[in-house]
């Protein structure tokens, strides 16, 4: 009997991702406590359920990016996080800022075949 795609075993989560998830969870909880907010208050302020916030603070990697961003906004740190992700704020981004970004990036192996 063929296996359908929904019965595939989940891929293992790389250790670096597990560690980052745990660190983000701990930082969100610390920010909440520094702001003297309960989980219920932050959840309400963020527009997410308390269960979602509990899962986020527990390091559950299944919390959607949208909900993480809502919580960061509720904590008042969304702008700081989005600025940290700005490639033009990095050394590499500043060095390459004069280049026009391509609309599409193709793997090098496809480029070699097309030109070869």
C-alpha positions in Angstrom: 0.0 0.0 0.0 1.6 3.4 -1.0 2.2 5.9 1.7 0.6 9.2 1.2 2.5 12.4 1.8 0.7 13.1 5.1 2.1 9.9 6.7 5.8 10.8 6.2 7.8 10.8 9.4 8.7 14.3 10.5 12.2 15.4 9.8 14.4 15.7 12.9 14.9 19.2 14.2 18.6 20.3 14.0 20.2 21.0 17.4 20.9 24.6 16.4 17.2 25.2 15.8 16.2 23.6 19.0 18.7 25.7 20.9 17.5 28.9 19.1 13.9 28.1 19.9 14.7 27.6 23.6 16.7 30.9 23.7 13.9 32.8 22.0 11.4 31.3 24.4 13.5 32.3 27.4 14.0 35.8 26.1 10.3 36.3 25.4 9.5 35.2 29.0 12.2 37.6 30.3 10.9 40.5 28.3 7.4 39.8 29.6 8.6 39.8 33.2 10.8 42.9 32.7 7.6 44.6 31.5 5.8 43.3 34.6 3.1 41.6 32.5 1.4 38.3 33.2 1.0 35.8 30.4 -2.7 36.7 30.2 -1.9 40.4 29.9 0.7 39.9 27.2 -1.5 37.5 25.2 -4.4 40.0 25.3 -2.1 42.9 24.3 -0.6 40.8 21.5 -3.9 39.4 20.1 -3.0 35.8 20.7 -4.4 33.2 23.0 -2.8 32.5 26.4 -2.2 28.9 25.2 -0.2 30.2 22.2 1.9 32.4 24.5 2.5 29.5 26.9 3.6 27.3 24.0 5.9 30.1 22.7 7.5 30.6 26.1 7.8 26.8 26.4 9.9 26.6 23.2 7.3 25.0 21.0 8.5 25.4 17.5 5.0 25.0 16.1 4.0 28.6 17.0 3.5 30.5 13.8 5.8 33.3 12.7 2.8 35.6 12.7 2.0 34.9 16.3 5.7 35.3 17.3 5.7 38.7 15.6 2.4 39.7 17.4 4.0 38.8 20.7 7.2 40.8 19.9 4.9 43.8 19.0 3.1 43.3 22.3 6.4 43.5 24.1 7.4 46.6 22.2 10.4 45.0 20.6 9.2 44.2 17.1 11.1 47.1 15.5 14.4 46.0 17.2 14.0 42.4 15.9 13.1 43.4 12.3 16.1 45.9 12.3 18.4 43.1 13.4 17.3 41.1 10.3 17.9 43.9 7.9 20.8 42.7 5.6 21.9 46.2 4.9 22.7 46.7 8.6 25.4 43.9 8.3 28.9 44.3 7.0 28.2 42.0 4.1 25.0 43.9 3.2 26.7 47.2 3.3 29.6 45.9 1.1 27.2 44.6 -1.4 24.5 47.4 -1.2 25.6 48.8 -4.6 24.6 45.6 -6.4 21.1 45.1 -7.7 19.5 42.1 -6.2 18.2 39.5 -8.6 14.5 38.7 -8.7 15.3 35.0 -8.7 18.3 33.0 -7.4 19.1 29.7 -9.1 21.4 27.0 -7.8 24.9 27.1 -9.2 24.5 23.6 -10.7 21.6 24.9 -13.0 23.7 27.8 -14.2 26.6 25.6 -15.1 24.3 23.3 -17.1 22.7 26.2 -18.9 26.1 27.8 -19.8 27.9 24.5 -20.4 
